[in-house]
């Protein structure tokens, strides 16, 4: 199970502090803060260990269930999820993002720029596939339980499906940068999909009059 799932399970559900090693990898230890000071702490320790086990088992269950269905098989389900009552479904949004992403990729390819692909056609194909699948992890059990994992889980499931690593990385990276100083997508495929996703959001939201104000920006348009 990806460590992001286990960390979020411990932090969100149990308020535990997961412990990482020097390389940033999750260990089998965690910290618990208690407002009691028993003479024998073993009961407190054992109790918390028993409580966390089913939470971790739930995360494993979600991960195993999600991998039984490919991201491509989830695409039709996007048409059943409302994105915005004035902007249609996630399926319609996906089609708009695909059109924008492919237009950007074609413009770059026509200029001879495809450093992460064998040729221009492959570059455009990779961008189109990543844009098509970028939102499919919204339909998974794991992201349904932990929305913070959107994109991250899409990357894991794309790798499990055997998709090109550039597509998997782009699916994971297309939300970046999420805030000032955040990392950028790792490849040009990811950059193009991220640009398309953000451009669609800006044009769509401004188009229906959802402009940010001095004290409110619910759609993070800034």
C-alpha positions as CSV (number, residue, x, y, z in Angstrom):
1,X,0.0,0.0,0.0
2,X,1.5,3.4,-0.9
3,X,2.8,5.2,2.2
4,X,0.8,8.3,1.4
5,X,-2.4,6.2,2.1
6,X,-1.1,4.8,5.4
7,X,0.2,8.2,6.6
8,X,-3.1,9.9,5.9
9,X,-5.0,7.1,7.5
10,X,-3.0,7.5,10.7
11,X,-3.1,11.3,10.8
12,X,-6.7,11.8,9.7
13,X,-8.5,9.0,11.5
14,X,-6.3,8.4,14.6
15,X,-4.4,11.7,15.0
16,X,-1.2,9.6,15.2
17,X,2.3,10.9,14.2
18,X,3.7,8.5,11.6
19,X,7.5,8.2,11.8
20,X,9.7,8.3,8.7
21,X,13.3,7.1,8.3
22,X,16.2,9.4,7.1
23,X,15.2,8.7,3.5
24,X,11.7,9.8,4.1
25,X,10.2,6.2,4.0
26,X,7.5,5.2,6.4
27,X,8.6,3.0,9.3
28,X,6.5,0.6,11.4
29,X,6.5,3.0,14.3
30,X,4.2,5.9,15.2
31,X,3.8,8.4,18.1
32,X,0.8,8.9,20.3
33,X,0.1,11.7,22.6
34,X,-1.9,10.8,25.7
35,X,-3.2,13.0,28.5
36,X,-2.7,10.3,31.1
37,X,0.6,9.1,32.7
38,X,0.1,5.4,33.7
39,X,2.7,3.5,35.7
40,X,2.6,0.9,32.9
41,X,2.2,2.4,29.5
42,X,2.0,-1.0,27.7
43,X,-1.8,-1.0,27.9
44,X,-2.0,2.4,26.2
45,X,0.5,1.3,23.6
46,X,-1.2,-2.0,22.9
47,X,-4.6,-0.3,22.7
48,X,-3.5,2.2,20.1
49,X,-1.8,-0.6,18.1
50,X,-5.0,-2.6,18.1
51,X,-7.0,0.5,17.0
52,X,-4.7,1.4,14.1
53,X,-4.7,-2.1,12.6
54,X,-8.2,-2.1,11.2
55,X,-7.6,1.4,9.8
56,X,-4.5,0.2,7.9
57,X,-6.5,-2.8,6.8
58,X,-9.2,-0.5,5.4
59,X,-6.5,1.3,3.4
60,X,-5.3,-1.9,2.0
61,X,-8.8,-3.0,1.1
62,X,-9.5,0.2,-0.8
63,X,-6.1,-0.1,-2.6
64,X,-6.8,-3.7,-3.6
65,X,-10.3,-3.0,-4.8
66,X,-9.4,0.0,-6.8
67,X,-6.8,-1.9,-8.8
68,X,-9.4,-4.4,-10.0
69,X,-10.6,-1.7,-12.4
70,X,-8.3,0.2,-14.8
71,X,-8.3,4.0,-15.1
72,X,-9.5,3.7,-18.7
73,X,-12.5,1.6,-17.6
74,X,-13.5,4.5,-15.2
75,X,-13.6,7.1,-18.0
76,X,-17.3,6.6,-18.7
77,X,-18.1,7.2,-15.0
78,X,-16.9,10.8,-15.3
79,X,-20.0,11.7,-17.2
80,X,-22.1,10.8,-14.2
81,X,-20.2,13.2,-11.8
82,X,-21.3,16.8,-11.8
83,X,-18.4,19.2,-12.0
84,X,-20.4,22.4,-11.8
85,X,-24.1,23.0,-12.6
86,X,-23.1,25.7,-15.2
87,X,-20.1,23.8,-16.5
88,X,-21.3,20.3,-16.9
89,X,-19.9,17.0,-15.8
90,X,-16.4,15.8,-15.1
91,X,-16.6,14.0,-18.4
92,X,-17.3,17.2,-20.3
93,X,-14.6,19.0,-18.4
94,X,-12.2,16.2,-19.2
95,X,-13.0,16.6,-22.9
96,X,-12.3,20.3,-22.7
97,X,-9.0,19.7,-20.9
98,X,-8.0,17.2,-23.5
99,X,-8.7,19.6,-26.3
100,X,-6.6,22.4,-24.6
101,X,-3.8,20.0,-23.8
102,X,-3.6,18.5,-27.3
103,X,-3.6,22.0,-28.8
104,X,-0.7,23.0,-26.6
105,X,1.1,19.8,-27.4
106,X,0.6,20.2,-31.1
107,X,1.9,23.8,-31.0
108,X,5.0,22.5,-29.2
109,X,5.4,19.6,-31.5
110,X,5.1,21.8,-34.6
111,X,8.0,23.7,-33.2
112,X,10.0,20.5,-32.9
113,X,9.9,20.3,-29.1
114,X,9.3,16.8,-27.8
115,X,12.3,16.1,-25.5
116,X,10.5,13.3,-23.6
117,X,9.1,11.4,-26.5
118,X,10.4,9.7,-29.6
119,X,8.6,12.0,-32.0
120,X,6.0,14.7,-32.2
121,X,3.1,12.3,-32.7
122,X,4.1,10.3,-29.6
123,X,4.4,13.5,-27.5
124,X,0.8,14.5,-28.5
125,X,-0.5,11.0,-27.8
126,X,1.1,10.9,-24.3
127,X,-0.4,14.3,-23.5
128,X,-3.8,13.3,-24.7
129,X,-3.8,10.0,-22.8
130,X,-2.7,11.7,-19.6
131,X,-5.4,14.4,-19.9
132,X,-8.1,11.8,-20.6
133,X,-7.2,9.8,-17.5
134,X,-6.2,12.6,-15.1
135,X,-9.5,12.8,-13.2
136,X,-10.4,9.2,-13.2
137,X,-9.0,8.5,-9.7
138,X,-11.8,10.8,-8.4
139,X,-14.0,7.7,-8.9
140,X,-11.8,5.4,-6.8
141,X,-12.6,4.2,-3.2
142,X,-9.3,5.6,-1.9
143,X,-9.8,9.1,-3.2
144,X,-13.4,8.9,-2.1
145,X,-12.2,8.3,1.4
146,X,-9.2,10.7,1.2
147,X,-9.7,13.4,-1.4
148,X,-6.2,14.8,-0.5
149,X,-4.8,11.8,-2.5
150,X,-6.3,12.8,-5.8
151,X,-3.6,12.7,-8.5
152,X,-1.3,10.8,-6.3
153,X,-3.5,7.6,-6.4
154,X,-4.0,8.2,-10.2
155,X,-0.3,7.9,-10.6
156,X,-0.1,4.7,-8.7
157,X,-3.0,3.1,-10.5
158,X,-1.6,4.2,-13.9
159,X,1.6,2.4,-13.1
160,X,-0.3,-0.6,-12.0
161,X,-2.2,-0.5,-15.4
162,X,1.2,-0.6,-17.2
163,X,0.8,2.9,-18.7
164,X,3.8,4.8,-19.9
165,X,5.7,6.4,-16.9
166,X,5.3,9.8,-18.5
167,X,1.6,9.4,-18.4
168,X,1.6,8.1,-14.8
169,X,3.8,11.0,-13.7
170,X,1.6,13.5,-15.5
171,X,-1.5,12.2,-13.9
172,X,0.1,12.6,-10.5
173,X,1.7,16.0,-11.2
174,X,-1.1,17.8,-13.1
175,X,-2.4,19.5,-9.9
176,X,1.1,21.0,-9.3
177,X,2.0,23.7,-8.4
178,X,-0.7,23.6,-5.7
179,X,0.7,26.6,-3.8
180,X,3.5,29.1,-4.0
181,X,6.9,27.4,-3.9
182,X,5.4,23.9,-4.7
183,X,7.2,21.5,-7.0
184,X,6.5,21.7,-10.8
185,X,5.5,18.7,-12.9
186,X,8.5,16.4,-13.7
187,X,8.1,16.3,-17.4
188,X,6.8,18.4,-20.3
189,X,3.9,16.0,-20.6
190,X,2.9,16.8,-17.1
191,X,3.5,20.6,-17.6
192,X,1.1,20.6,-20.6
193,X,-1.6,18.7,-18.8
194,X,-1.3,20.9,-15.7
195,X,-1.5,24.1,-17.9
196,X,-4.5,22.7,-19.7
197,X,-6.3,21.8,-16.4
198,X,-5.6,25.3,-14.9
199,X,-6.6,27.1,-18.1
200,X,-9.9,25.3,-18.3
201,X,-10.6,26.1,-14.7
202,X,-9.8,29.8,-15.1
203,X,-11.7,30.3,-18.3
204,X,-14.7,28.3,-17.1
205,X,-15.0,29.9,-13.7
206,X,-14.4,33.5,-15.0
207,X,-16.8,32.7,-17.9
208,X,-19.7,32.0,-15.5
209,X,-18.9,35.0,-13.3
210,X,-17.2,33.1,-10.4
211,X,-14.4,35.7,-9.9
212,X,-12.3,35.8,-6.8
213,X,-12.8,38.8,-4.5
214,X,-10.6,40.5,-1.9
215,X,-11.5,38.0,0.8
216,X,-12.9,35.0,-1.0
217,X,-11.4,32.6,-3.5
218,X,-13.3,29.3,-3.1
219,X,-12.0,27.9,-6.4
220,X,-8.4,28.9,-5.8
221,X,-8.3,30.9,-9.0
222,X,-5.5,33.1,-7.8
